[in-house]
Structure formats: structure tokens, C-alpha cells
Amino acid sequence: MTTTQQDLSWLDDVTMSDLERNPYPTYERLRREAPLAFVPVLGSYVASTAEVCREVATSPDFEAVITPAGGRTFGHPAIIGVNGDIHADLRGMVEPQLQPAEVDSWVDDLVRPIARRYVEQFEDRGRAELVAEFCEPVSVRSLGDLLGLQSVSSDKLREWFHKLSVSFTNAAVDENGEFTNPEGFTPGDEARAEIQEVVDPLIDRWTEHPENTAISHWLHDGMPPGKTRAREYIYPTIYVYLLGAMQEPGHGMASTLVGLFSRPEQLEEVVDDPSLLPRAISEGMRWTSPIWSATARISTKPVTIAGVDLPAGTPVILSYGSANHDTGKYDAPTEYDLHRPPLPHLAFGAGNHACAGIYYANQVMRIGLEELFEAIPNLERDTGEGVEFWGWGFRGPTSLHCTWEV
């Protein structure tokens, strides 16, 4: 039987609060009833299964588009929402430093001392809240130093990505497509103003005196002698990095830890054999995808997907976190399982807009957890404290209280 819009009237009652608190029930029903459906609160079609997400992400009949809230937060041209020559230039700008061989040449020297430094701050205490004290700081400090933002504290970097996240996911719209909470963009505006205040003088310096920092390379690499890319051109991609690239490894580490705590025997395996960490992290990224539903595509011509006719110019949000819980692809997907058959997941996207930093992010998570488990092999979750996940566009634990014998 064909699903009709009448069948989907329940979607009229879905709120952003529902999605941010726990998107899984809504998306489980979408996967079952309508793998591609218009969700009124988002003002967009949503792809919820692995098959439809991958089809849209790789189809020549779609190109990238940034969500309205994302465009309001980052401005244009952000690397996640452009196509053609601009996309090729921005990918060419960021990718050289992110190639595996290049990352291997510096990532250990960059990340391991940072991870060790944060572990040392609490390893003798016997307890810590690992999201705020380890996972997020290791993630933001590593990327901040790579970008050239050594002068910015880890706390400020964390504040920036949280503010940008609140703004980027302020996606609720009314029946006219107008944002229902315009004030929700204020945190992102504040963060962008602070970022420019810090980064503008650095760009001034790197324009005249290039250094081995990512942003300096973005200004100069691939440009004619004496020319640099305009700061207005690269700022939207800087914001993309200061949100998504800073958020993903930290929340990927935290989600992997929560998953391992749910399977104590698997946690013990990983602690005893760190070579299992890449597999543990991959399952953590599938189990709770940090970039849960933050990317979109737009049809370039009339197209039919999953039995739904879409006119040209129709945006579709790709809900990779939902796709990674698709029962058509994974057995018992709501469970964390280190020994799950290593099927590909969509936590890093698909197609020509798949995450450019896949290898880098995985190395940050691996090194961070290696250092944590080496220092504290008897780590346990504090069961007196709950673990709450939050977010629809970006998702991860809000806190993770742990204890150990010292």
C-alpha cells in the first residue's frame, strides 16, 4: 500500500524538543512508514534509511545545500553547502593536510601530549566527568592547535562550538518557512563575532608571513604568487570546522565510552588489547553518530526517490544517525556491539561531500582513548549519575561521570 500524506499526519505533532531530546522514536517510525517524508517542523523532506540517505547523497540529480539554519549560522560559501568550482576549491584548500599519509606524519605528536596532559589533571582523583574534562577538551585543543589557534583557551573553543551548535540546529520553522525562534541564533552570532575578533589579526599576520597552520595554508595554497583567498571566503568554512570538526571527535569518544560501559566484557577486551580501538570507535560512531542530521542535498531536476516525486529544487535532510540504526542493515542497531560485523556506516556521510577529516577524526579518537585507558585501565561509569544524550543535528552525551580506584 502506498503511504499517503494523511497517514503521516502524526508528523504535524513532532517538535524540535522531541528531536533534540530523543530523535530515535520519530525516525524509527519514519524508517518503517516513510523513508523519505516531509517533516513540517523542519520545513524539509527527511531521508531516514541507509538506502535512501546513500541514494540521495550519491545521486547525480542532487547537489549539496546548507540547511536554512546552517546558512544563517555559517554564511556562504560554507564547504558543506557549495558545489562545482567553489566546492572543488574549498575541498582542495582543506584536503592536503588531511590525507592519511600527511596526518600520520604529525597527528601523534599533536594529539598524544594533549590527551596525556588532560588525563594527568584527574587521574589521581579517582573520578571525573569525561565529556567536559577529557573528550571535548582533547578534541578542541587538537584541532585548535592545528588551525593555528593556540592562543585560544580550550574552554573558549568549547564555548564556541556549543554556541554554533545551538544556532545551527535552531531549525524549527512555521508553515511559511519562517524560523519560530529567531533569538536562537544569538549564541551563534556572539560566537562568530568573537571568532573574527581573534582570527582577523592572525589572518593579517599569515597573509604577510605564512606559517604552518591550517588557516595559513587555506589563505595561500593553490593561489597565484602574491595572492591569497579572501577572509570572507574562508570564514564560513572556519565556522564549519569550529563546530563540526571540533564536536565530532570529542562526542565520538564519549559515545564510544558509553557504548563500551554498556558491555563491560567488551570494555575489558579493548583495555587489554588497544588494537581493538578502531573497531570500538567505528561502532561508537554508528551507535550514536556525532553529526546526526546536519547535512542536506537539493534536487537539481524532478526526481523520484523511495516512491516520492520531488520537484526540482527540493531540499532533503540526510539523517545519518537514523540510517545507522536501520534494521534493514544492522541487527539490533540500538545496541552497542564491538563484535558487530564491520559493515560500512554513514557517520561521516557519503558522496563527494563526505567528511574530509575522516582519517584525522579517527586518529584523534584512537589516540585519546589509548591514553585514557593506559592511564586508567580500571575505568568505570559512575552508575549513581545518569547519561543523557542531546541533539538532533549533532548528538552526544552531555556528561559522563566515571570513577576508578587509585
C-alpha positions as CSV (number, residue, x, y, z in Angstrom):
1,M,0.0,0.0,0.0
2,T,1.3,3.5,-0.8
3,T,1.8,5.7,2.2
4,T,-0.3,8.9,1.9
5,Q,0.2,12.3,3.4
6,Q,-2.9,11.5,5.6
7,D,-1.1,8.5,7.0
8,L,1.7,10.9,8.1
9,S,-0.4,13.4,9.9
10,W,1.4,12.4,13.1
11,L,4.4,14.3,11.9
12,D,2.5,17.6,12.4
13,D,2.9,17.0,16.2
14,V,6.7,16.4,16.1
15,T,8.6,19.3,17.8
16,M,12.2,20.3,17.9
17,S,12.2,19.5,21.6
18,D,11.2,15.9,20.7
19,L,14.0,15.6,18.2
20,E,16.7,17.2,20.3
21,R,15.8,15.1,23.4
22,N,15.5,11.8,21.6
23,P,15.1,11.6,17.8
24,Y,15.1,7.8,17.6
25,P,11.4,7.1,18.1
26,T,10.4,9.6,15.4
27,Y,12.9,8.3,13.0
28,E,12.2,4.6,13.7
29,R,8.6,5.3,12.7
30,L,9.8,7.2,9.6
31,R,12.0,4.4,8.5
32,R,9.1,2.0,8.8
33,E,6.4,4.1,7.2
34,A,8.0,6.7,5.0
35,P,11.8,6.5,4.4
36,L,11.5,9.9,2.6
37,A,8.9,12.2,4.2
38,F,8.2,15.9,4.7
39,V,8.7,16.9,8.3
40,P,6.8,20.1,9.0
41,V,8.8,21.4,12.0
42,L,11.9,21.1,9.8
43,G,10.3,22.5,6.7
44,S,12.1,19.9,4.7
45,Y,12.0,16.4,3.4
46,V,14.0,13.9,5.5
47,A,15.8,10.8,4.4
48,S,15.8,8.3,7.3
49,T,17.0,4.9,6.0
50,A,20.6,3.9,5.0
51,E,19.4,3.1,1.4
52,V,17.7,6.5,0.8
53,C,20.4,8.5,2.6
54,R,23.1,6.9,0.4
55,E,21.0,7.2,-2.8
56,V,20.4,10.9,-2.3
57,A,24.0,11.6,-1.1
58,T,25.5,9.9,-4.2
59,S,22.8,10.8,-6.8
60,P,23.9,13.0,-9.8
61,D,20.4,14.5,-9.6
62,F,21.2,16.2,-6.2
63,E,23.8,18.7,-5.1
64,A,24.8,20.0,-1.7
65,V,22.8,22.7,0.0
66,I,23.2,24.0,3.5
67,T,20.1,23.9,5.7
68,P,18.4,27.3,6.3
69,A,19.6,27.4,10.0
70,G,23.0,26.3,8.9
71,G,23.2,29.0,6.3
72,R,22.0,31.6,8.9
73,T,24.8,30.4,11.2
74,F,27.8,30.0,8.9
75,G,27.0,32.3,6.0
76,H,28.2,31.5,2.5
77,P,30.2,29.8,0.9
78,A,30.5,27.1,3.6
79,I,32.2,24.0,2.4
80,I,29.3,21.7,3.3
81,G,26.8,23.6,1.1
82,V,28.5,24.5,-2.1
83,N,29.1,22.8,-5.4
84,G,31.1,23.0,-8.6
85,D,34.2,25.1,-8.8
86,I,33.7,26.6,-5.4
87,H,33.4,23.2,-3.7
88,A,36.4,21.9,-5.7
89,D,38.4,24.9,-4.5
90,L,37.4,24.6,-0.9
91,R,38.0,20.8,-0.8
92,G,41.3,21.4,-2.5
93,M,42.1,24.0,0.2
94,V,41.4,21.8,3.2
95,E,42.2,18.3,2.0
96,P,46.1,18.3,1.6
97,Q,46.6,18.4,5.4
98,L,44.0,15.7,5.9
99,Q,45.4,13.0,3.7
100,P,46.2,9.9,5.7
101,A,50.0,9.9,4.9
102,E,50.2,13.6,5.9
103,V,48.1,13.1,9.1
104,D,50.3,10.2,10.1
105,S,53.4,12.4,9.9
106,W,52.1,14.7,12.7
107,V,49.0,13.5,14.4
108,D,50.7,11.5,17.2
109,D,53.0,14.4,18.1
110,L,50.0,16.8,18.1
111,V,47.3,14.8,20.0
112,R,49.1,12.5,22.4
113,P,50.7,15.2,24.6
114,I,47.3,17.0,24.7
115,A,45.5,13.8,25.7
116,R,48.2,13.0,28.3
117,R,48.0,16.5,29.8
118,Y,44.3,16.3,30.3
119,V,44.5,12.8,31.8
120,E,47.1,14.0,34.3
121,Q,44.8,16.6,35.6
122,F,42.4,14.0,37.0
123,E,44.0,10.5,37.0
124,D,44.9,10.7,40.7
125,R,41.5,12.0,41.7
126,G,39.5,8.7,41.2
127,R,36.6,10.4,39.5
128,A,36.0,12.8,36.5
129,E,33.3,14.0,34.2
130,L,34.9,12.9,31.0
131,V,32.9,14.9,28.4
132,A,33.9,18.2,29.9
133,E,37.3,17.2,31.3
134,F,38.7,15.0,28.6
135,C,36.7,14.2,25.4
136,E,35.7,17.7,24.4
137,P,39.0,19.4,25.5
138,V,41.2,16.8,23.7
139,S,39.1,17.3,20.5
140,V,39.0,21.1,20.5
141,R,42.6,21.6,21.6
142,S,43.9,19.3,18.9
143,L,42.0,21.0,16.1
144,G,42.6,24.4,17.6
145,D,46.3,23.9,17.5
146,L,46.2,22.5,14.0
147,L,44.2,25.6,12.8
148,G,46.7,27.9,14.5
149,L,44.5,29.0,17.4
150,Q,47.0,28.2,20.2
151,S,46.2,31.5,21.8
152,V,42.5,30.5,22.4
153,S,41.8,28.5,25.5
154,S,40.2,25.1,25.3
155,D,37.2,26.4,27.3
156,K,36.7,29.2,24.8
157,L,36.9,26.8,21.9
158,R,34.3,24.5,23.6
159,E,32.1,27.5,24.2
160,W,32.3,28.5,20.5
161,F,31.3,25.1,19.2
162,H,28.4,24.8,21.7
163,K,27.1,28.2,20.7
164,L,27.5,27.5,17.0
165,S,25.7,24.1,17.5
166,V,22.7,25.8,19.3
167,S,22.4,28.2,16.3
168,F,23.0,25.6,13.6
169,T,20.3,23.3,15.0
170,N,17.7,26.1,15.6
171,A,15.9,24.7,12.7
172,A,12.2,24.9,13.6
173,V,10.0,26.7,11.1
174,D,6.4,27.6,10.8
175,E,4.0,26.9,7.9
176,N,5.5,29.8,6.0
177,G,9.1,28.6,6.4
178,E,10.0,31.3,8.9
179,F,12.1,30.5,11.9
180,T,10.0,30.1,15.0
181,N,12.8,31.1,17.4
182,P,14.9,33.9,15.8
183,E,16.6,34.5,19.2
184,G,18.0,31.0,18.9
185,F,20.7,32.4,16.5
186,T,22.0,34.9,19.1
187,P,24.6,32.4,20.5
188,G,26.0,31.7,17.1
189,D,26.2,35.4,16.3
190,E,28.1,36.0,19.5
191,A,30.5,33.2,18.8
192,R,31.1,34.4,15.2
193,A,31.9,37.9,16.4
194,E,34.4,36.6,19.0
195,I,36.0,34.3,16.4
196,Q,36.5,37.1,14.0
197,E,38.0,39.3,16.7
198,V,40.6,36.6,17.4
199,V,41.2,35.3,13.9
200,D,41.3,38.6,11.9
201,P,44.7,39.7,13.4
202,L,46.0,36.2,12.7
203,I,44.9,36.4,9.1
204,D,46.6,39.7,8.8
205,R,49.8,38.2,10.0
206,W,49.6,35.0,8.0
207,T,48.7,37.0,4.8
208,E,52.2,38.6,5.0
209,H,54.1,35.9,6.8
210,P,52.7,32.4,6.1
211,E,53.1,29.8,8.8
212,N,52.5,26.0,9.1
213,T,48.9,26.3,10.3
214,A,45.8,25.1,8.6
215,I,44.3,28.5,8.2
216,S,47.5,30.0,6.8
217,H,47.6,27.2,4.3
218,W,44.0,27.9,3.4
219,L,44.9,31.5,2.6
220,H,47.9,30.6,0.4
221,D,47.8,27.1,-1.0
222,G,46.8,26.9,-4.7
223,M,46.8,30.6,-5.1
224,P,48.9,32.6,-7.6
225,P,52.0,34.2,-6.2
226,G,51.2,37.3,-4.1
227,K,47.5,36.4,-3.9
228,T,45.5,34.9,-1.0
229,R,41.9,33.8,-0.6
230,A,39.7,36.5,0.9
231,R,38.9,36.1,4.5
232,E,35.2,36.5,3.8
233,Y,35.5,33.5,1.5
234,I,37.2,31.2,4.1
235,Y,35.3,32.3,7.2
236,P,32.2,30.1,6.6
237,T,34.5,27.1,6.4
238,I,36.4,28.1,9.5
239,Y,33.0,28.1,11.3
240,V,32.2,24.7,9.9
241,Y,35.5,23.4,11.4
242,L,34.9,25.2,14.7
243,L,31.6,23.4,15.0
244,G,31.5,20.0,13.2
245,A,35.2,19.2,13.2
246,M,35.7,20.2,16.9
247,Q,32.5,18.4,18.0
248,E,32.8,15.2,16.2
249,P,35.9,13.5,17.7
250,G,35.0,14.6,21.3
251,H,31.5,13.3,21.1
252,G,32.6,10.2,19.2
253,M,35.0,9.4,22.0
254,A,32.3,10.0,24.6
255,S,29.7,7.9,22.8
256,T,32.2,5.1,22.3
257,L,32.9,5.1,26.1
258,V,29.2,5.0,26.9
259,G,28.7,2.1,24.5
260,L,31.6,0.2,26.0
261,F,30.3,0.8,29.5
262,S,27.1,-0.9,28.4
263,R,29.1,-4.0,27.6
264,P,31.7,-4.4,30.4
265,E,33.2,-7.5,28.9
266,Q,33.9,-5.6,25.6
267,L,35.4,-2.7,27.5
268,E,37.8,-5.2,29.2
269,E,38.7,-6.6,25.8
270,V,39.6,-3.1,24.4
271,V,41.5,-2.1,27.5
272,D,43.5,-5.3,27.3
273,D,44.0,-5.0,23.5
274,P,44.2,-1.4,22.3
275,S,44.4,-2.6,18.7
276,L,40.6,-3.1,19.0
277,L,40.1,0.6,19.5
278,P,39.5,1.5,15.8
279,R,36.7,-1.1,15.7
280,A,35.3,0.1,19.0
281,I,35.3,3.7,17.7
282,S,33.7,2.7,14.4
283,E,30.8,1.0,16.3
284,G,30.5,4.0,18.6
285,M,30.2,6.3,15.7
286,R,27.5,4.1,14.2
287,W,25.7,3.7,17.5
288,T,25.5,7.4,18.2
289,S,26.6,9.4,15.2
290,P,28.0,12.8,16.4
291,I,26.9,14.5,13.2
292,W,23.4,13.0,13.4
293,S,21.3,15.0,10.9
294,A,23.2,18.1,9.9
295,T,23.7,17.8,6.1
296,A,21.3,18.2,3.2
297,R,21.0,17.9,-0.6
298,I,18.7,19.7,-3.1
299,S,17.3,18.1,-6.2
300,T,18.5,19.7,-9.5
301,K,15.6,18.3,-11.6
302,P,12.4,16.4,-10.9
303,V,13.2,13.1,-9.4
304,T,11.5,10.1,-7.7
305,I,13.1,8.8,-4.6
306,A,11.6,6.0,-2.4
307,G,8.4,6.4,-4.3
308,V,8.1,10.1,-3.6
309,D,8.1,12.6,-6.5
310,L,10.2,15.5,-5.8
311,P,10.2,18.7,-7.9
312,A,13.5,20.4,-8.9
313,G,14.8,22.5,-6.0
314,T,13.5,20.2,-3.2
315,P,15.9,20.0,-0.2
316,V,16.3,16.7,1.6
317,I,18.0,16.5,5.0
318,L,20.2,13.4,5.3
319,S,19.7,11.8,8.8
320,Y,22.8,9.7,9.0
321,G,22.2,8.9,12.7
322,S,18.9,7.4,11.8
323,A,20.4,5.5,8.8
324,N,22.9,4.0,11.2
325,H,20.1,2.4,13.2
326,D,18.4,0.9,10.1
327,T,17.2,-2.6,11.0
328,G,17.3,-3.4,7.3
329,K,21.1,-3.1,7.5
330,Y,22.0,-3.8,11.1
331,D,20.9,-6.4,13.6
332,A,19.8,-4.9,17.0
333,P,21.1,-1.5,15.9
334,T,20.2,0.2,19.2
335,E,22.7,-2.0,21.0
336,Y,26.4,-1.2,21.1
337,D,28.4,-4.3,19.9
338,L,32.1,-4.3,19.3
339,H,31.8,-7.6,17.5
340,R,29.2,-6.5,15.1
341,P,30.1,-7.5,11.5
342,P,32.1,-4.5,10.2
343,L,29.5,-3.1,7.8
344,P,30.1,0.4,6.4
345,H,28.2,3.1,8.3
346,L,27.3,6.7,7.4
347,A,28.6,8.7,10.4
348,F,31.0,10.5,8.1
349,G,28.5,10.9,5.2
350,A,28.7,9.7,1.6
351,G,29.3,11.0,-1.8
352,N,31.5,13.9,-2.8
353,H,30.5,15.8,0.3
354,A,31.6,13.1,2.7
355,C,33.6,14.4,5.7
356,A,37.1,15.5,4.6
357,G,38.5,14.8,8.0
358,I,37.5,11.1,8.4
359,Y,41.1,9.9,8.9
360,Y,42.1,12.7,11.2
361,A,39.0,12.4,13.4
362,N,39.5,8.7,13.8
363,Q,43.1,9.2,14.8
364,V,42.2,11.8,17.4
365,M,39.7,9.4,18.9
366,R,42.1,6.5,18.9
367,I,45.0,8.3,20.5
368,G,42.7,10.0,23.1
369,L,41.2,6.7,24.2
370,E,44.6,4.9,24.1
371,E,46.0,7.5,26.6
372,L,42.9,7.3,28.8
373,F,42.8,3.5,29.0
374,E,46.6,3.3,29.5
375,A,46.4,5.7,32.5
376,I,43.2,4.4,33.9
377,P,42.6,0.8,32.9
378,N,40.0,0.3,35.7
379,L,37.7,3.0,34.5
380,E,34.0,2.5,35.4
381,R,30.9,4.5,34.8
382,D,29.5,6.2,37.9
383,T,26.1,4.5,37.9
384,G,24.9,7.0,40.5
385,E,24.8,9.5,37.7
386,G,22.7,9.1,34.5
387,V,24.0,9.6,31.0
388,E,21.8,11.9,28.9
389,F,22.3,12.3,25.2
390,W,21.2,15.5,23.5
391,G,20.9,16.8,20.0
392,W,19.3,16.2,16.6
393,G,21.7,17.8,14.2
394,F,24.7,17.0,16.4
395,R,24.4,14.4,19.1
396,G,26.4,13.1,22.0
397,P,26.4,12.6,25.8
398,T,26.0,15.9,27.7
399,S,28.1,14.4,30.6
400,L,29.8,11.1,31.5
401,H,30.7,10.7,35.2
402,C,33.3,8.0,35.8
403,T,35.2,6.5,38.8
404,W,38.2,4.3,39.4
405,E,40.4,3.1,42.2
406,V,43.6,5.0,42.7
